[in-house]
Amino acid sequence: MNYRVPAFLLAFALTAPAALLARADTSALPSTATVDQATTSKLVYGLLSDSRYAYRPRPLDAATSQDVFKRYLESLDSGKQFFTRDDVERFAPLAERTGNAIRSGELDPAFEVFAVYRQRVGERVAHARRLLRQEPDFTTNERFDYDRKDVPWATSAELDELWRKSVKNDWLRLRLAGKPAADIRKTLDKRYATLLKSVNEVKGEDVFSFFMNAYTRAVDPHTDYFTPRTAENFNQAMSLSLEGIGAQLQRQDDVVVIREIIAGGPASVDGTLKPGDRIVGVGQGRSGPLEDVIGWRIDDVVAKIRGAKDTQVRLEFIPAAEGLDGKHRMVTLTRQKVRLAEQAAKGETMAIPGAAGEPARRIGIVKLPTFYQDFEGRRRNATDYASATRDVARLLAGFKADKLDGVVLDLRNNGGGSLDEAIELTGLFIEQGPVVQVRESGGRVIVNSDRNPAVAWDGPLAVLINRGSASASEIFAGAIQDYGRGLVIGETTFGKGTVQNVVPLDRWPASEKERFGQVKLTIAQFFRVSGSSTQHKGVVPDLAFPASVDASEFGESTYDNALPWTRIAAVPHTQYGNFAPILPKLETRHAARIRGDREFRWWEEDVQQFRTEAAKKYVSLNEAERRAERDKQDAQRRQRQEVRKELGLPLDPLADDGSDDGLTGNERDIVKDAAREKAAEKRPDPLLKESASILADAVNLLEKDRPLSAQVLPQSSGPGRWAD
């Protein structure tokens, strides 16, 4: 598993809000909110300022107004590369009006600021395109400081210099990738023009959403406003399902392109559409008029293609193999409910060889990307609703039938999800008992418990975590640790110890259709059964791997308005085991093993290199220096691949494709990029392998050392039964 300095660290991010990758819409941007948006603003204010709803309500006073406005500016211009210092100073009266604007729904300040933002983007893009006329000098010893989070707003002259270096860096990246000057000019000119176009395509609803989220984030880092459309996307992500044709789309230039066909969906079953095909028209039903969707926002195209189950949609498309001028073709598909299986729990079996007279072990691996649940399906009591717990239970049943020696549950980069799923998943490994304590805004503490005495897996267990494991992942890992039910391995987690609930705003002014959106609102704080909060501190592993990212760069502790760590009283719970007596032995074996594990040592080297480069917060603009760095990385990848061949290790499928190509996502070949993404999933994973080896060590040690087993697993009838 190689860690390289990612492209965003090597290139100046031409930042525009994510929702700006949009459709050509030449209509003028409104200067104020619509009636529905004004109503929504008042409703959001009512929620966030009322302790009956918000866990930590924040009064919309002068200080909060300034904070909201500051966050709004930074949400538009996070790199401080468009607004000038003079702009920000002129905005001061608007900042003072922010609180009243939100309370009254008269959101003129938000639209006034965005109008200036749009103008400044136009000016900067024009400047960048002029700079392309002359090839930069790459023999100087300049450097480009890309981290602008804490820098003051710049003057216009300072921005000129910043953009000169930004363009120079973009040019150098493409030059190092082997592109000739003419192609570089063409690529960058198109890139900057696309940036301007995306900003000019922004609608009033986008501006409103940016502003509302500046307000929600000023109250709490995890409180969000969802428009009706983003609310629908959120619910689909949580349910791992949607009603549509089963295709992942991506916009490239002015056309929406099929990136991937989802297995089992209507498009997959029909077989006509292929990755790379370009959608140019959409019609409803078998006879509805075709709408030309060239130049449309991708979310608008998606809205046309999605629809109710068993309804039809007609797509006009150009096959990928025929190029942009190819013959247009037509396909009619019947929409169905599509399961997003890529984000569902997956299982595999890993063989751990025996050594020093100890037997080989087979360890089951469960990879869980998120704690998903189809809330609507569960409410309707559907028999087949998506559930992380149900999917994991099926995998565990298979492991049990195969008589595996242990299970590693991989929660790396699992950002959480359903609280109910975290509780129920814990219940698969304990007989019954409290899982998490939830403290509401009024101070009342509710203990949420697993009440099902059945255990799906009663054998050895390890939980693999990293800094990206958050929220529900921390609830689960913390409960497993507090119960002594299994080993927790990896990095200290994110440190998000708060609970959110989605509140539909249409529940108050009752309407027949969704008009006002939803708020994902922080309503409580959760605590482990031990009484400790995970807030800020996270879950600390029993056996730690080197930290891949610094806590000052990523995690709850990076939010300036996050809740502090605290604790409450513990609640009685079963103590299945106490792994403290065995940890020194496991650490010794782990240290000895990784000394001879090339993949793990490479991973450690890459982590250190990544952290060293990230700490610099700048890149050199000298070609010779950058080329030497690039050549060194390329040589390292080649050398490692040769070592893999010599030692019979699994080869890295991306070893020949690791260099920075200088392109952004939408500039790459979509089909090849998707294939590369799939290949990345098959890269050697030394952390997962080592976690399984540590669990195998624990099984072996406890089997042959009965006194140690009695210390570690006092309630178990045998070393292989950890949940008696």
Summary of the structure (lengths in Angstrom):
residues: 724
radius of gyration: 27.1
end to end distance: 37.0
largest distance: 77.5
contacts: 2376
relative contact order: 0.11
helix: 43%
strand: 17%
